[in-house]
Amino acid sequence: MIAVIGLVLGVLAGLVVQPVLPSLMEPYLPIAVVAALDAVFGGLRAMLDGIFNDKVFVVSFLSNVVVAALIVFLGDKLGVGSQLSTGVVVVLGIRIFSNAAAIRRHVFRA
């Protein structure tokens, strides 16, 4: 319940404050969001499987975001940023859909 309250307060704070993202970080925000979603779906799957560990979740969440952003940053420096961005999104998308399928099987027994 605390997480839900924190999420609601965070969304409300974002709507009220309307933070401005520096233009240098704009290419990394979508990748960071997809990486964070991967960690969230993985955490939900682990919770339903009964193996959730909060420390593992936090480390997974942060490391997914940092590694994905570093891969895209490296791609930008090498001149292949859009290709690496697409690769990261595809890999994380596959993981998200795999976790979503496992969650669906667990919840609906199908």
C-alpha positions in Angstrom: 0.0 0.0 0.0 2.9 2.3 0.7 4.2 1.8 -2.8 0.8 2.8 -4.3 0.6 5.9 -2.2 4.2 6.8 -3.2 3.3 6.3 -6.9 0.2 8.5 -6.6 2.1 11.2 -4.8 5.0 11.0 -7.4 2.6 11.4 -10.3 0.8 14.3 -8.6 4.1 16.0 -7.8 5.2 15.6 -11.5 1.9 17.1 -12.7 2.2 20.0 -10.3 5.9 20.8 -10.7 6.2 19.9 -14.4 9.9 19.3 -14.4 11.9 20.1 -17.5 14.3 17.5 -18.8 17.6 18.7 -20.2 17.9 18.2 -23.9 21.0 16.1 -23.4 19.0 13.5 -21.5 16.0 13.3 -23.8 17.2 10.3 -25.8 17.7 8.3 -22.6 14.4 8.8 -20.9 12.4 6.4 -23.1 15.0 3.7 -22.7 15.1 4.3 -18.9 11.3 4.0 -18.7 11.3 0.7 -20.6 14.2 -0.6 -18.4 12.2 0.4 -15.3 9.1 -1.3 -16.6 11.1 -4.5 -17.2 12.2 -4.4 -13.5 8.7 -3.8 -12.3 7.2 -6.7 -14.3 10.1 -8.9 -13.1 9.4 -7.9 -9.5 5.7 -8.6 -9.9 6.4 -12.0 -11.4 8.8 -12.8 -8.5 6.2 -11.7 -6.0 3.6 -14.0 -7.6 6.1 -16.8 -7.6 6.9 -16.2 -4.0 10.5 -15.4 -4.4 10.4 -11.6 -4.3 13.3 -9.9 -2.5 13.2 -6.1 -2.1 17.0 -5.7 -2.3 17.1 -7.7 -5.5 14.3 -5.6 -6.9 16.0 -2.2 -6.1 19.3 -3.4 -7.5 17.6 -4.8 -10.6 15.6 -1.6 -11.1 18.6 0.7 -10.8 21.0 -1.5 -12.8 18.5 -2.0 -15.6 18.1 1.8 -16.0 21.8 2.6 -15.8 23.0 -0.2 -18.1 20.3 0.6 -20.7 21.2 4.3 -20.6 25.0 3.5 -20.9 24.4 1.2 -23.9 22.5 4.0 -25.6 25.1 6.6 -24.6 27.8 4.3 -26.0 25.8 3.9 -29.2 25.5 7.7 -29.5 29.3 8.1 -29.1 29.9 5.4 -31.8 27.4 6.9 -34.2 24.9 4.0 -34.0 22.7 5.3 -31.2 19.4 4.6 -32.9 20.4 1.0 -33.7 21.4 0.3 -30.1 18.3 2.1 -28.8 16.2 -0.2 -30.9 18.1 -3.2 -29.7 17.7 -2.3 -26.1 14.0 -1.7 -26.5 13.5 -5.0 -28.4 15.4 -7.0 -25.7 13.6 -5.4 -22.8 10.3 -5.6 -24.7 10.8 -9.4 -25.0 11.5 -9.6 -21.3 8.5 -7.5 -20.4 6.2 -9.7 -22.5 7.7 -12.9 -21.1 7.1 -11.6 -17.6 3.6 -10.5 -18.5 2.8 -13.9 -19.9 4.1 -15.6 -16.7 2.0 -13.2 -14.6 -1.1 -13.9 -16.8 -0.5 -17.7 -16.4 -0.2 -17.3 -12.6 -3.2 -15.0 -12.2 -5.6 -16.7 -14.6 -4.2 -20.2 -14.4 -4.0 -20.2 -18.2 
